[in-house]
Amino acid sequence: MEIEVASTAASGENCLDLEKGVALSENTVLSGIENAAYLVWEDVTVMLPKFGNGPTKRLLNGITGYAEPGRIMAIMGPSGSGKSTLLDSLAGRLSTNLVMNGNILLNGKKRRLDHGVFSYVTQEDVLMGTLTVKETIQYSAQLRLPSNMTKQELNKIVDNVISEMGLEDCAENLIGNWHLRGISGGEKKRLSIALEIITKPQLLFLDEPTSGLDSASAYFVVQILKNIALCGGRTIICSIHQPSSEVFALFDDLFLLSSGEMLYFGEAKMAVEFYADSGFPCPTRRNPADHFLRCINSDFDDVTAALIGSQRINDIKESSGSLVYLPTAAECRVRLIQKYKCSKHRLRAKARVLELANIKDVVIKESGGSQATWLKQLCTLIKRSLKNMSRDFGYYWLRIIVYIILSICVGTVFYDVGTGHNAILARGACAGFISGFMTFMSIGGFPSFIEEMKIFSKERKSGHYGVGVFILSNFISSFPFLVVMSLCSAAITYNLVKFHPGFFHFLYAAIDLLSSIAVVESCMMLVACFVPNFTLGLVIGAGLLGTMMASAGFFRLIPDLPTVFWKYPVSYVNYMSWGLQGAYKNDLIGLEFEGIIPGDQTMKLKGEVIISSVLGFSVKHSKWWDLGVVIAILISYRLLFYIVLKLKERALPVLHTFYTKKTLQHLSKRPSFRKTPPPFPSKRHYNVHSLSSQEGLNSPLH
């Protein structure tokens, strides 16, 4: 089938670099210029090691290729062929349980891809659903572009990006979340790409940019990528599952994978010729991409064999009546691998890889990630988070309503508790409920923390801002909502229960509740850092807070706790224990309660005596000391959150490098690893049945 090329420039023979005004030939290396990204990968192997008796699985096996400026490459293959693994390997985002071996060179140097040099558009659209399309792009621009840019200049860049990605009609629409209807999947995908091209990276990776899109939207997205590559001299690599014929015609280069093996690498328009030379010509009315994948997708070989055996599918017969022998998809794959190894395409690619691996004086301008100042990033994140929290009903507003309703319930249950003898237990129970369960309810914000951590993880990998800015902005933006929550709850319960009268006593109760809620939120963010899963995180968070509640001194007095572990150190690092002590002191000190015999003035009990003898807390230090400890624990959680994020960011790459080195040393001792096994088992393990029986269309094979 003759592939229709989108444009003369797209054909790849002689395209024009519009920014520099020079013609780029397919085999020309631009030496001595800035902002050109030539990416080369040689003999890249990725493994999922197994140290037991099981074999080590090779996800990629000796992959070699290159990508050049002004061209867009498609990595194609069936599901599970290694497309995303190759993309993650090139971008330096490989999972920590995988081991990679081989060389990846950028402009002839083995180096790590830094922020500002490349951008990565993930398959999942990680966006803040409460913002509009324009707000999302504006905040992203403010976080990364230089702070000395005027508002007019920044808005112009934002408008140009919106126009370039065809997002004008939905610019003022919300992206959408669980309770807000938003933009379509295609618009979300274009928005994800728009966020990554704001800083004009020279190297752009995209994982399945057309997944979930209709054919028209997919064509539009790839056409935009094509224009970006041509007009900006940028290098674009994307994995794609099964493009339409129109989309396929837009690609300059094709990298075809199957089960981690390279079947073809070269110009996309030459792939049809390669298949025909290998004995698998593409029928004239079929999409080339469909034909390529049908020939090599052996996932359903056994199913098809069973259908043939049950005579539900009949082989195509010749006019003479004899069966036409057509190889299985697994056999097609083996033949294509062998054919490519001795083809002109492999020789051309090998020569080009050698040439690009030894280029000199081609430099790439590095922006080092964000060019905005620390203060600019902090202010932008605070504004964005405040807008997100105020628009997301489930983030704080719903919790504030629940707190108000629960405060009314608590206030009416303990209404005007008084200072009788029975009021001692009632006041202690009420303070324990407020300090324990009402702070425990802040665990309800965990789903929002999970979404926020996803956005942070994505933006941090792209170098938008630092860890410290994120933690500080999150606390500052959430503080007003926590104040409203605490003041409303304290005002209702304090006045209904008739706690110790006085404005400063009320103010202390509100601050104590505010600090405790903030500690719980900080604790849950720390849990979200370790466990980025909603259900598992809730279970772990609830268990952790339940442990604190049990050792806080309400269910069992602090002096009666087992000395080892529970009293030292758990009760001393438990925010709930200190918060409850402060609440007791704030309410009881200065009050007198009736004794067992009502009306007996000689049996009056002072609040200090009740705290020390009945409730088991020390009165040697003031309530402000207890409040100070709660605030110190709050700060400690935030600092621990910072340390954990930094360690994950800096220590994990070092540990992964060490793990890779040791794993390769271990695997090299295995005979099966030293001698690479054949790519596929013997043909006798496969049943012979036709490709045409899978497709319903005849594919003449020679």
C-alpha positions as CSV (number, residue, x, y, z in Angstrom):
1,M,0.0,0.0,0.0
2,E,1.3,3.4,-0.9
3,I,1.4,5.6,2.2
4,E,0.0,9.1,1.7
5,V,2.4,11.6,3.2
6,A,0.9,14.5,5.0
7,S,3.1,17.2,3.4
8,T,6.3,17.6,1.5
9,A,8.0,18.7,4.6
10,A,6.8,15.7,6.5
11,S,8.3,13.3,4.1
12,G,11.6,13.7,5.8
13,E,13.9,14.2,2.8
14,N,14.5,17.9,3.2
15,C,12.6,19.7,5.9
16,L,13.1,23.3,7.0
17,D,14.1,24.4,10.4
18,L,12.0,27.5,10.7
19,E,13.7,28.9,13.8
20,K,17.2,28.8,12.3
21,G,16.4,29.1,8.6
22,V,18.6,26.1,7.6
23,A,17.6,23.0,5.7
24,L,17.9,19.8,7.6
25,S,18.8,16.8,5.6
26,E,17.9,13.4,7.0
27,N,21.6,12.5,7.6
28,T,22.9,15.8,8.6
29,V,24.3,16.5,12.1
30,L,24.0,20.1,13.2
31,S,27.4,20.8,14.8
32,G,28.3,23.9,16.7
33,I,24.7,25.0,17.3
34,E,22.6,25.2,20.5
35,N,19.4,23.4,21.4
36,A,19.7,20.3,19.2
37,A,19.0,17.0,20.8
38,Y,20.4,13.9,19.2
39,L,19.4,10.9,21.3
40,V,21.1,7.5,20.8
41,W,20.6,4.2,22.6
42,E,22.9,1.2,22.1
43,D,22.2,-2.4,23.1
44,V,19.6,-1.4,25.8
45,T,18.4,-4.4,27.7
46,V,15.9,-4.2,30.5
47,M,15.2,-7.1,32.8
48,L,12.8,-8.0,35.6
49,P,15.3,-10.0,37.8
50,K,14.2,-13.1,39.7
51,F,16.7,-14.4,42.3
52,G,14.9,-17.6,43.0
53,N,14.5,-20.5,40.7
54,G,12.4,-18.6,38.1
55,P,14.0,-17.2,34.9
56,T,14.8,-13.5,34.6
57,K,12.4,-11.9,32.3
58,R,13.8,-9.6,29.5
59,L,11.4,-6.8,28.8
60,L,13.8,-5.3,26.2
61,N,16.6,-7.3,24.6
62,G,19.5,-5.5,22.9
63,I,17.6,-2.5,21.6
64,T,19.5,0.0,19.4
65,G,18.3,3.2,17.8
66,Y,18.4,7.0,17.6
67,A,16.2,10.0,17.4
68,E,16.9,13.3,15.6
69,P,15.7,16.9,15.7
70,G,12.9,17.9,13.5
71,R,11.5,14.4,13.3
72,I,8.8,12.5,15.2
73,M,9.3,8.8,16.0
74,A,6.6,6.3,16.7
75,I,7.4,3.3,19.0
76,M,4.8,0.7,17.9
77,G,4.1,-2.9,19.0
78,P,1.4,-5.1,20.5
79,S,0.4,-4.8,24.2
80,G,3.2,-5.8,26.4
81,S,5.8,-5.5,23.7
82,G,8.0,-3.1,25.7
83,K,6.9,0.3,24.3
84,S,6.5,2.1,27.6
85,T,9.5,0.3,29.0
86,L,11.7,1.7,26.2
87,L,10.2,5.2,26.6
88,D,10.8,5.1,30.4
89,S,14.4,3.8,29.9
90,L,15.2,6.7,27.5
91,A,13.7,9.3,29.8
92,G,15.3,7.9,32.9
93,R,12.0,7.0,34.6
94,L,12.4,3.2,34.8
95,S,10.7,1.5,37.7
96,T,13.0,0.7,40.6
97,N,12.4,-3.1,40.4
98,L,13.8,-3.2,36.8
99,V,17.4,-3.4,35.8
100,M,18.8,-1.7,32.6
101,N,22.0,-2.4,30.8
102,G,23.3,-0.5,27.8
103,N,24.2,3.1,26.8
104,I,22.0,6.1,26.3
105,L,23.8,9.1,24.7
106,L,22.6,12.7,24.3
107,N,24.6,14.6,21.8
108,G,27.4,12.0,22.0
109,K,27.6,12.0,25.8
110,K,26.4,9.6,28.4
111,R,24.5,11.8,30.7
112,R,21.4,12.1,32.7
113,L,18.5,14.0,31.1
114,D,18.0,17.1,33.3
115,H,14.9,19.2,33.8
116,G,14.5,21.7,31.1
117,V,16.1,19.5,28.5
118,F,13.2,17.1,28.1
119,S,9.6,16.8,29.0
120,Y,7.5,13.7,29.5
121,V,3.8,13.4,28.8
122,T,2.5,10.4,30.7
123,Q,-0.4,8.2,29.5
124,E,-2.5,9.2,32.5
125,D,-3.6,12.8,32.5
126,V,-2.7,14.1,36.0
127,L,-4.5,17.4,36.2
128,M,-6.2,19.5,38.9
129,G,-9.8,19.1,38.1
130,T,-11.0,22.3,39.9
131,L,-9.1,24.6,37.6
132,T,-10.0,25.8,34.2
133,V,-7.8,25.0,31.2
134,K,-6.4,28.5,31.0
135,E,-5.7,28.7,34.8
136,T,-3.9,25.4,34.6
137,I,-1.6,26.6,31.8
138,Q,-1.1,30.0,33.5
139,Y,-0.1,28.5,36.8
140,S,2.3,26.1,35.1
141,A,3.8,29.0,33.2
142,Q,4.2,31.1,36.4
143,L,6.0,28.2,38.1
144,R,8.6,27.7,35.4
145,L,9.1,30.8,33.2
146,P,11.4,33.6,34.4
147,S,10.0,35.8,37.2
148,N,11.1,39.0,35.4
149,M,8.6,38.4,32.6
150,T,5.8,40.9,32.6
151,K,2.2,39.8,33.0
152,Q,1.5,40.7,29.4
153,E,4.4,38.6,28.1
154,L,3.3,35.6,30.2
155,N,-0.3,35.9,29.0
156,K,0.8,36.1,25.4
157,I,2.8,32.8,25.8
158,V,-0.2,31.2,27.5
159,D,-2.6,32.4,24.7
160,N,-0.2,31.1,22.0
161,V,0.0,27.7,23.6
162,I,-3.8,27.5,23.9
163,S,-4.2,28.5,20.3
164,E,-1.5,26.1,19.1
165,M,-3.2,23.2,20.9
166,G,-6.7,24.1,19.7
167,L,-8.0,24.7,23.2
168,E,-9.7,28.1,22.6
169,D,-13.2,26.8,22.9
170,C,-12.6,25.2,26.3
171,A,-10.1,27.6,27.8
172,E,-12.6,28.8,30.4
173,N,-14.0,25.4,31.2
174,L,-13.2,23.4,34.3
175,I,-11.1,20.3,33.8
176,G,-13.5,18.3,35.9
177,N,-13.3,15.8,38.8
178,W,-15.7,13.5,40.7
179,H,-18.4,16.1,41.2
180,L,-17.7,18.6,38.5
181,R,-18.3,17.9,34.8
182,G,-15.3,19.0,32.7
183,I,-13.6,18.8,29.4
184,S,-13.4,15.7,27.1
185,G,-10.6,13.1,27.1
186,G,-9.1,14.5,23.9
187,E,-9.0,18.0,25.4
188,K,-7.3,16.7,28.5
189,K,-4.7,15.0,26.4
190,R,-4.0,18.2,24.5
191,L,-3.8,20.1,27.8
192,S,-1.2,17.7,29.1
193,I,0.9,18.2,26.0
194,A,0.4,22.0,26.3
195,L,1.8,22.0,29.8
196,E,5.0,20.3,28.7
197,I,5.7,22.5,25.6
198,I,5.4,25.8,27.5
199,T,9.2,25.8,28.2
200,K,10.0,24.6,24.6
201,P,12.0,21.5,25.6
202,Q,14.2,20.1,22.9
203,L,13.3,16.5,23.7
204,L,9.7,15.4,24.2
205,F,8.6,11.9,25.2
206,L,4.9,11.0,25.0
207,D,3.4,7.7,26.3
208,E,0.3,6.8,24.2
209,P,-0.7,10.3,23.3
210,T,-3.7,9.1,21.3
211,S,-5.1,6.5,23.8
212,G,-8.8,7.0,24.4
213,L,-9.2,9.4,21.5
214,D,-11.3,9.2,18.4
215,S,-9.6,9.1,15.1
216,A,-10.1,12.9,14.4
217,S,-8.7,13.9,17.8
218,A,-5.8,11.5,17.5
219,Y,-4.9,12.9,14.1
220,F,-5.1,16.5,15.4
221,V,-2.8,15.7,18.4
222,V,-0.2,14.0,16.2
223,Q,-0.4,16.8,13.6
224,I,0.4,19.3,16.4
225,L,3.4,17.2,17.5
226,K,4.5,17.1,13.9
227,N,4.4,20.9,13.7
228,I,6.3,21.2,16.9
229,A,9.0,19.0,15.6
230,L,9.3,20.7,12.3
231,C,9.0,24.3,13.4
232,G,11.1,24.1,16.5
233,G,13.7,21.6,15.4
234,R,12.6,19.4,18.4
235,T,13.1,15.7,18.9
236,I,9.9,13.9,19.6
237,I,9.5,10.2,20.6
238,C,6.1,8.7,21.4
239,S,4.8,5.3,22.0
240,I,1.6,4.5,20.1
241,H,-0.6,1.4,20.1
242,Q,-2.5,1.3,16.8
243,P,-2.7,4.5,14.8
244,S,-5.0,5.1,11.9
245,S,-3.4,5.3,8.4
246,E,-3.7,9.1,8.4
247,V,-1.9,9.3,11.8
248,F,0.7,6.7,10.7
249,A,1.6,8.9,7.7
250,L,2.6,11.7,10.0
251,F,5.4,9.8,11.6
252,D,8.9,10.2,10.2
253,D,10.5,7.1,11.9
254,L,9.1,3.8,13.1
255,F,10.5,1.6,15.9
256,L,8.6,-1.7,15.8
257,L,8.8,-3.9,18.9
258,S,7.5,-7.3,19.8
259,S,8.2,-9.1,23.1
260,G,11.1,-6.8,23.7
261,E,12.7,-7.6,20.4
262,M,13.4,-5.0,17.6
263,L,11.6,-6.0,14.4
264,Y,12.2,-2.9,12.4
265,F,13.7,0.6,12.8
266,G,13.9,3.1,10.0
267,E,11.7,5.5,8.1
268,A,8.0,4.9,8.6
269,K,7.2,5.0,4.9
270,M,9.8,2.3,4.2
271,A,8.2,-0.2,6.7
272,V,5.6,-1.4,4.1
273,E,8.5,-2.2,1.7
274,F,10.3,-4.1,4.4
275,Y,7.3,-6.2,5.2
276,A,6.8,-7.0,1.6
277,D,10.5,-8.0,1.2
278,S,10.1,-10.2,4.2
279,G,7.1,-12.0,2.6
280,F,4.3,-10.2,4.3
281,P,2.9,-7.6,1.8
282,C,0.3,-5.2,3.1
283,P,-3.1,-5.5,1.3
284,T,-4.0,-2.4,-0.6
285,R,-7.1,-1.6,1.5
286,R,-5.6,-2.1,4.9
287,N,-4.1,0.3,7.3
288,P,-0.3,-0.4,7.4
289,A,-0.2,-0.1,11.2
290,D,-2.9,-2.7,11.5
291,H,-1.1,-5.0,9.2
292,F,2.2,-4.6,11.0
293,L,0.7,-5.5,14.4
294,R,-1.5,-8.3,13.1
295,C,1.5,-10.1,11.7
296,I,3.4,-10.1,15.0
297,N,0.7,-10.3,17.7
298,S,0.8,-13.9,18.8
299,D,-1.3,-13.5,21.9
300,F,-4.3,-15.2,20.2
301,D,-2.5,-17.9,18.2
302,D,-3.7,-20.6,20.6
303,V,-7.3,-19.3,20.5
304,T,-7.2,-19.1,16.7
305,A,-5.8,-22.7,16.5
306,A,-8.6,-23.9,18.7
307,L,-11.2,-22.2,16.5
308,I,-9.7,-23.7,13.4
309,G,-9.7,-27.1,15.1
310,S,-13.4,-26.7,15.9
311,Q,-14.0,-25.7,12.3
312,R,-15.4,-22.3,13.4
313,I,-12.8,-20.7,11.2
314,N,-11.9,-22.2,7.8
315,D,-8.6,-21.7,6.1
316,I,-8.5,-19.9,2.8
317,K,-8.4,-22.4,0.0
318,E,-6.8,-22.1,-3.4
319,S,-8.8,-22.7,-6.5
320,S,-7.4,-26.3,-6.6
321,G,-9.0,-26.9,-3.2
322,S,-5.7,-27.4,-1.3
323,L,-5.0,-25.4,1.8
324,V,-2.7,-22.4,1.5
325,Y,0.1,-22.6,4.1
326,L,0.2,-19.3,6.0
327,P,2.6,-19.0,9.0
328,T,1.5,-18.1,12.5
329,A,2.1,-14.7,14.0
330,A,4.9,-16.1,16.1
331,E,6.6,-17.5,13.0
332,C,6.1,-14.1,11.2
333,R,7.8,-12.4,14.1
334,V,10.8,-14.7,14.0
335,R,11.1,-14.2,10.2
336,L,10.9,-10.4,10.6
337,I,13.6,-10.4,13.2
338,Q,15.9,-12.5,11.1
339,K,15.2,-10.4,8.0
340,Y,15.8,-7.1,9.8
341,K,19.2,-8.3,11.1
342,C,20.5,-8.6,7.5
343,S,18.5,-5.7,6.0
344,K,19.7,-2.4,4.6
345,H,17.6,-0.7,7.2
346,R,19.7,-2.2,10.0
347,L,23.0,-1.3,8.3
348,R,21.8,2.3,7.8
349,A,20.7,2.6,11.4
350,K,23.9,1.1,12.7
351,A,26.0,3.5,10.7
352,R,23.8,6.5,11.8
353,V,24.1,5.4,15.4
354,L,27.8,5.2,15.2
355,E,27.9,8.7,13.6
356,L,25.6,10.3,16.2
357,A,27.4,8.6,19.1
358,N,30.6,10.4,18.1
359,I,29.3,13.9,17.3
360,K,31.1,16.8,19.0
361,D,30.3,20.5,19.6
362,V,26.5,20.0,19.5
363,V,25.4,21.7,22.7
364,I,22.0,21.9,24.3
365,K,20.9,24.9,26.3
366,E,19.8,23.8,29.8
367,S,17.4,25.8,31.8
368,G,17.8,23.7,34.9
369,G,14.1,23.2,35.4
370,S,12.1,26.2,36.6
371,Q,13.5,29.7,36.0
372,A,11.1,31.3,38.5
373,T,12.3,32.5,41.9
374,W,11.5,30.6,45.1
375,L,9.2,33.3,46.3
376,K,7.3,33.4,42.9
377,Q,6.8,29.6,43.1
378,L,5.6,29.9,46.7
379,C,3.0,32.6,45.9
380,T,1.8,30.7,42.8
381,L,1.4,27.4,44.6
382,I,-0.5,29.1,47.4
383,K,-2.9,30.8,45.0
384,R,-3.4,27.6,43.1
385,S,-4.0,25.5,46.2
386,L,-6.4,28.0,47.7
387,K,-8.4,28.0,44.5
388,N,-8.4,24.2,44.4
389,M,-9.4,23.8,48.1
390,S,-12.1,26.4,47.8
391,R,-13.6,24.9,44.7
392,D,-13.4,21.2,45.7
393,F,-16.4,20.6,48.0
394,G,-14.9,17.4,49.4
395,Y,-11.6,18.9,50.3
396,Y,-12.6,21.1,53.3
397,W,-16.1,22.4,52.9
398,L,-17.8,19.0,53.5
399,R,-15.5,18.3,56.5
400,I,-16.3,21.8,57.9
401,I,-20.1,21.0,57.7
402,V,-19.5,17.6,59.3
403,Y,-17.5,19.2,62.1
404,I,-20.3,21.7,62.8
405,I,-23.0,19.0,62.9
406,L,-20.9,16.8,65.1
407,S,-20.0,19.8,67.4
408,I,-23.7,20.5,67.8
409,C,-24.3,16.8,68.7
410,V,-21.4,16.9,71.3
411,G,-22.6,20.2,72.7
412,T,-26.2,19.0,73.2
413,V,-25.1,15.6,74.7
414,F,-22.9,17.4,77.3
415,Y,-25.1,20.5,77.5
416,D,-24.3,22.7,80.5
417,V,-22.4,20.0,82.2
418,G,-21.9,22.1,85.4
419,T,-19.5,21.5,88.3
420,G,-21.2,18.7,90.2
421,H,-19.4,15.5,91.2
422,N,-20.7,13.7,88.1
423,A,-19.5,16.6,85.9
424,I,-15.9,15.5,86.6
425,L,-16.3,12.4,84.5
426,A,-18.5,14.2,81.9
427,R,-16.0,17.0,81.3
428,G,-13.1,14.5,81.0
429,A,-15.2,12.4,78.5
430,C,-16.1,15.5,76.5
431,A,-12.5,16.7,76.3
432,G,-11.3,13.2,75.4
433,F,-13.9,13.0,72.6
434,I,-12.9,16.4,71.2
435,S,-9.1,15.8,71.4
436,G,-9.4,12.2,70.2
437,F,-12.2,11.5,67.8
438,M,-12.8,15.1,66.4
439,T,-9.1,15.3,65.4
440,F,-9.2,11.7,64.1
441,M,-11.9,12.8,61.6
442,S,-9.3,14.8,59.7
443,I,-8.3,11.4,58.2
444,G,-11.2,12.2,55.7
445,G,-8.9,14.5,53.8
446,F,-6.7,11.6,52.7
447,P,-8.2,11.2,49.2
448,S,-7.4,14.8,48.5
449,F,-3.9,14.3,49.8
450,I,-3.5,11.4,47.4
451,E,-4.5,13.5,44.4
452,E,-2.2,16.3,45.5
453,M,0.7,14.0,45.9
454,K,0.1,12.7,42.3
455,I,0.3,16.2,40.9
456,F,3.4,17.0,43.0
457,S,5.1,13.8,41.9
458,K,4.5,14.6,38.2
459,E,5.5,18.3,38.5
460,R,8.5,17.5,40.7
461,K,9.8,15.0,38.1
462,S,9.6,17.8,35.5
463,G,11.4,20.2,37.8
464,H,8.6,22.7,38.3
465,Y,9.4,23.5,42.0
466,G,11.2,22.1,45.0
467,V,10.1,20.0,47.9
468,G,10.3,22.7,50.5
469,V,8.1,25.1,48.5
470,F,5.5,22.4,48.1
471,I,5.3,21.6,51.8
472,L,5.2,25.2,52.9
473,S,2.6,26.3,50.3
474,N,0.4,23.3,51.2
475,F,0.4,24.3,54.9
476,I,-0.2,28.0,54.3
477,S,-3.1,27.4,51.9
478,S,-4.8,24.9,54.1
479,F,-4.4,27.0,57.3
480,P,-7.4,29.3,56.7
481,F,-9.7,26.3,56.3
482,L,-8.3,24.6,59.5
483,V,-8.9,27.9,61.4
484,V,-12.5,28.0,60.3
485,M,-13.0,24.3,61.2
486,S,-11.4,24.7,64.6
487,L,-13.1,28.0,65.5
488,C,-16.6,26.8,64.5
489,S,-16.2,23.5,66.4
490,A,-14.7,25.2,69.5
491,A,-17.3,28.0,69.6
492,I,-20.2,25.5,69.4
493,T,-18.9,23.0,72.0
494,Y,-17.4,25.5,74.3
495,N,-20.6,27.5,74.7
496,L,-23.0,24.6,74.8
497,V,-21.0,22.5,77.3
498,K,-20.2,25.6,79.4
499,F,-16.5,24.9,79.7
500,H,-14.3,27.2,81.9
501,P,-15.6,30.7,81.2
502,G,-13.3,33.4,79.7
503,F,-12.1,34.5,76.3
504,F,-8.5,33.3,76.6
505,H,-9.7,29.9,77.8
506,F,-11.9,29.7,74.6
507,L,-9.0,30.9,72.5
508,Y,-6.7,28.2,74.0
509,A,-9.3,25.5,73.2
510,A,-9.6,26.6,69.6
511,I,-5.8,26.7,69.1
512,D,-5.3,23.3,70.8
513,L,-7.9,21.8,68.4
514,L,-6.4,23.6,65.4
515,S,-2.9,22.3,66.2
516,S,-4.1,18.8,66.8
517,I,-6.0,18.7,63.5
518,A,-3.0,20.1,61.7
519,V,-0.9,17.3,63.2
520,V,-3.3,14.7,61.9
521,E,-3.2,16.2,58.4
522,S,0.6,16.3,58.4
523,C,0.6,12.7,59.6
524,M,-1.7,11.6,56.8
525,M,0.4,13.4,54.2
526,L,3.4,11.5,55.5
527,V,1.4,8.3,55.1
528,A,0.4,9.4,51.5
529,C,4.1,9.8,50.8
530,F,4.8,6.1,51.7
531,V,1.5,4.6,50.6
532,P,0.0,6.2,47.4
533,N,-3.1,4.1,47.6
534,F,-6.4,5.3,48.9
535,T,-7.6,2.1,50.7
536,L,-4.3,1.0,52.0
537,G,-3.5,4.5,53.2
538,L,-6.7,4.9,55.1
539,V,-6.2,1.6,56.8
540,I,-2.6,2.5,57.9
541,G,-3.6,6.0,58.9
542,A,-6.6,4.8,60.9
543,G,-4.4,2.2,62.7
544,L,-1.7,4.8,63.5
545,L,-4.2,7.3,64.9
546,G,-6.0,4.5,66.8
547,T,-2.7,3.6,68.5
548,M,-2.2,7.2,69.5
549,M,-5.8,7.3,70.9
550,A,-5.2,4.2,73.0
551,S,-2.1,5.6,74.6
552,A,-3.2,9.2,75.0
553,G,-4.2,8.8,78.7
554,F,-8.0,8.8,78.4
555,F,-8.7,5.0,78.1
556,R,-5.9,4.2,80.5
557,L,-4.1,6.7,82.7
558,I,-0.5,7.6,81.7
559,P,1.0,6.4,85.0
560,D,-0.7,3.0,84.5
561,L,0.7,2.5,80.9
562,P,3.4,-0.2,80.5
563,T,6.7,1.5,81.0
564,V,8.4,-0.1,78.0
565,F,7.3,1.3,74.7
566,W,3.8,2.6,75.6
567,K,4.8,5.1,78.2
568,Y,8.4,5.6,76.9
569,P,8.5,6.8,74.2
570,V,4.9,6.4,72.6
571,S,3.0,8.6,75.1
572,Y,5.7,11.3,74.9
573,V,5.6,11.6,71.1
574,N,1.8,11.3,71.0
575,Y,0.3,14.6,70.0
576,M,-3.1,13.4,71.5
577,S,-1.6,12.9,74.9
578,W,-0.2,16.5,75.1
579,G,-3.3,18.0,73.5
580,L,-5.6,16.2,76.1
581,Q,-3.4,17.4,79.0
582,G,-3.7,21.0,77.8
583,A,-7.4,20.7,77.3
584,Y,-7.9,19.3,80.9
585,K,-5.7,22.0,82.4
586,N,-7.5,24.8,80.4
587,D,-10.9,23.6,81.6
588,L,-10.3,22.3,85.1
589,I,-7.7,24.5,86.7
590,G,-9.4,27.3,88.7
591,L,-12.7,25.4,89.1
592,E,-14.0,23.6,92.1
593,F,-16.3,20.6,92.0
594,E,-18.7,19.1,94.6
595,G,-17.6,16.0,96.5
596,I,-19.4,12.8,96.8
597,I,-21.9,14.3,99.3
598,P,-23.8,17.1,97.6
599,G,-23.7,20.5,99.4
600,D,-20.8,19.6,101.6
601,Q,-18.5,22.6,101.3
602,T,-15.6,20.9,103.1
603,M,-15.4,18.2,100.4
604,K,-14.9,20.5,97.4
605,L,-12.5,19.2,94.9
606,K,-10.1,21.6,93.1
607,G,-9.4,21.1,89.4
608,E,-5.6,20.7,90.0
609,V,-6.3,17.8,92.4
610,I,-8.6,16.1,89.9
611,I,-6.0,16.4,87.1
612,S,-3.2,14.9,89.1
613,S,-5.1,12.3,91.1
614,V,-8.1,11.3,89.0
615,L,-6.9,11.9,85.4
616,G,-3.2,11.0,86.0
617,F,-1.6,14.1,84.4
618,S,1.1,16.3,85.9
619,V,0.3,19.9,86.8
620,K,4.0,20.9,87.3
621,H,4.1,22.5,83.8
622,S,1.5,24.9,82.3
623,K,-1.0,24.2,79.6
624,W,1.0,26.4,77.2
625,W,3.9,24.0,77.5
626,D,1.5,21.2,76.4
627,L,0.4,23.3,73.5
628,G,4.0,24.1,72.6
629,V,4.8,20.3,72.4
630,V,1.8,19.8,70.1
631,I,3.1,22.5,67.8
632,A,6.6,21.0,68.0
633,I,5.2,17.6,66.9
634,L,3.4,19.4,64.0
635,I,6.6,20.9,62.9
636,S,8.4,17.6,63.3
637,Y,5.9,15.8,61.0
638,R,6.4,18.5,58.4
639,L,10.2,18.2,58.6
640,L,10.0,14.4,58.5
641,F,7.8,14.8,55.4
642,Y,10.4,17.0,53.8
643,I,13.2,14.6,54.7
644,V,11.4,11.5,53.4
645,L,10.6,13.2,50.0
646,K,14.2,14.4,49.7
647,L,15.6,10.9,50.6
648,K,13.3,9.3,48.0
649,E,14.4,11.9,45.5
650,R,18.2,11.6,46.1
651,A,18.8,8.3,47.8
652,L,16.6,6.1,45.6
653,P,18.6,6.7,42.4
654,V,21.8,5.8,44.2
655,L,20.3,2.7,45.7
656,H,18.9,1.7,42.3
657,T,22.3,2.1,40.7
658,F,23.8,-0.1,43.4
659,Y,21.0,-2.6,43.0
660,T,21.5,-2.6,39.2
661,K,25.2,-3.2,39.6
662,K,24.8,-6.1,42.0
663,T,22.0,-7.6,40.1
664,L,24.0,-7.6,36.8
665,Q,26.9,-9.2,38.7
666,H,24.6,-11.9,40.1
667,L,22.9,-12.6,36.7
668,S,26.2,-12.7,34.8
669,K,27.0,-15.9,36.7
670,R,24.0,-17.7,35.2
671,P,24.8,-19.6,32.1
672,S,21.5,-18.7,30.6
673,F,22.3,-15.0,31.0
674,R,25.8,-15.2,29.6
675,K,24.6,-16.8,26.5
676,T,21.6,-15.0,25.1
677,P,18.8,-17.5,24.4
678,P,17.1,-17.5,21.0
679,P,14.4,-14.9,20.8
680,F,11.6,-17.5,20.4
681,P,11.1,-21.2,21.0
682,S,11.2,-23.7,18.2
683,K,8.5,-23.6,15.6
684,R,7.2,-27.0,16.7
685,H,5.7,-25.4,19.8
686,Y,3.2,-23.5,17.6
687,N,0.2,-24.7,15.8
688,V,0.2,-23.8,12.1
689,H,-2.8,-21.6,11.2
690,S,-3.2,-18.7,8.9
691,L,-3.0,-15.0,9.5
692,S,-6.0,-14.6,7.3
693,S,-8.0,-16.7,9.6
694,Q,-7.3,-14.1,12.3
695,E,-8.0,-11.2,10.1
696,G,-10.8,-12.2,7.8
697,L,-8.8,-10.8,5.0
698,N,-6.3,-12.6,2.7
699,S,-2.6,-11.7,3.2
700,P,-0.7,-13.3,0.3
701,L,2.7,-14.5,1.7
702,H,5.7,-15.4,-0.4
